[in-house]
Amino acid sequence: MPANAGNILANDKPVKPNYKVKPGDIIQVVLPTPPREIELIPENIPINIIYEDEDVIVVNKEPGMVVHPAYGNYTGTLVNALMWHFKDLPLFQTGELRPGLVHRLIKTLQGFF
């Protein structure tokens, strides 16, 4: 969206990008899509677990599966699947803890196989 599309306001009126701000002006930026808080929702999504112990889980992520919830992909992600997998752990029941991910571990390990 171009800067002059009406999403920048000075004193409640749309202004052009070259508007000179004056003392006392109230400037607003109107977002075309409001930001969304990302709530981590556990989802029963099958994941291919290669290894798991009380400290580490190794997952073979399916190609095309989005890792983190974000704009346009709030559900169906690896994090949503892991939240379901860990839903019974006390640390995850409060909703304050989320899985900490290390990406593409296999790229690091390829030389060992």
Stockholm file with secondary structure:
# STOCKHOLM 1.0

chainA/1-113         MPANAGNILANDKPVKPNYKVKPGDIIQVVLPTPPREIELIPENIPINIIYEDEDVIVVNKEPGMVVHPAYGNYTGTLVNALMWHFKDLPLFQTGELRPGLVHRLIKTLQGFF
#=GR chainA/1-113 SS CCTTSSCEEETTEECCTTCCCCTTCCEEECCSSCCCCCCCCCCCCCCEEEEECSSCEEEECCTTCCSSCBTTBSSSSHHHHHHHHTTTSHHHHTSSCCCCCCCCHHHHHGGGC
#=GC SS_cons         CCTTSSCEEETTEECCTTCCCCTTCCEEECCSSCCCCCCCCCCCCCCEEEEECSSCEEEECCTTCCSSCBTTBSSSSHHHHHHHHTTTSHHHHTSSCCCCCCCCHHHHHGGGC
//
